[in-house]
């Protein structure tokens, strides 16, 4: 059970750090209004959505059930991560 608690704790820390990044990117976008900053904002928002989904899966299920659910949810979470990383690559190449 400590493994699930550790996973949730790490995901919560990750969510907090992403929120800090989002706040910075929003502030920067308001002043700069560049496509790069917008891309960073989109990337962070997608990563936050994935993190929130992971927190939900780990916090409301037992470890065995989380493993079972992750077989279905992990591809969805991976797709979200791929979209986020694709945005980051796209905006970085601009």
C-alpha positions in Angstrom: 0.0 0.0 0.0 2.9 2.4 0.6 3.8 2.1 -3.1 0.4 3.6 -4.1 0.8 6.3 -1.4 4.2 7.1 -2.8 2.9 7.2 -6.3 0.1 9.6 -5.3 2.5 11.8 -3.3 4.8 12.1 -6.3 2.0 12.9 -8.6 0.7 15.6 -6.3 4.2 17.1 -6.1 4.4 16.9 -9.9 0.9 18.6 -10.2 2.1 21.4 -7.9 5.2 22.0 -10.0 3.2 22.0 -13.2 0.8 24.6 -11.7 3.8 26.8 -10.9 4.9 26.5 -14.5 1.4 27.3 -15.7 1.3 30.4 -13.6 4.7 31.5 -15.1 3.7 30.7 -18.6 0.3 32.5 -18.3 2.1 35.6 -16.9 4.7 35.4 -19.8 2.0 34.9 -22.4 0.1 38.0 -21.2 3.2 40.1 -21.6 4.9 38.5 -24.6 2.0 36.8 -26.6 4.4 34.6 -28.5 3.6 31.3 -30.1 6.4 29.6 -28.1 4.9 30.7 -24.8 1.5 29.6 -25.9 3.0 26.2 -26.8 4.6 25.9 -23.4 1.3 26.8 -21.8 -0.5 24.1 -23.9 2.2 21.6 -23.0 1.9 22.3 -19.3 -1.9 22.1 -19.4 -1.8 18.7 -21.1 0.8 17.4 -18.7 -1.3 18.6 -15.8 -4.4 16.9 -17.2 -2.4 13.6 -17.4 -1.2 14.0 -13.9 -4.6 14.6 -12.5 -5.9 11.5 -14.2 -3.0 9.5 -12.7 -3.8 10.8 -9.2 -7.4 9.8 -9.6 -6.5 6.3 -10.7 -4.0 5.7 -8.0 -5.9 7.3 -5.1 -9.3 5.7 -5.6 -8.2 2.1 -6.4 -6.3 -0.6 -4.6 -2.9 -1.6 -6.0 -4.2 -4.7 -7.7 -7.2 -2.7 -9.2 -4.8 0.1 -10.2 -2.7 -2.3 -12.1 -5.8 -3.6 -13.9 -7.1 -0.2 -14.6 -3.7 1.0 -15.7 -3.7 -1.6 -18.5 -6.7 0.4 -20.0 -5.8 3.9 -18.8 -2.0 3.9 -19.4 -2.4 4.0 -23.2 -4.7 7.0 -22.8 -2.3 8.7 -20.5 0.6 7.9 -22.8 -1.4 9.4 -25.7 -1.9 12.6 -23.7 1.8 12.7 -22.9 2.7 12.2 -26.6 0.4 15.1 -27.6 2.1 17.3 -25.0 5.6 16.3 -26.1 4.6 16.8 -29.8 3.5 20.3 -28.9 6.7 21.0 -27.1 8.8 19.7 -30.1 6.6 21.7 -32.5 7.0 24.9 -30.6 10.7 24.4 -29.9 11.4 24.0 -33.7 9.6 27.3 -34.5 
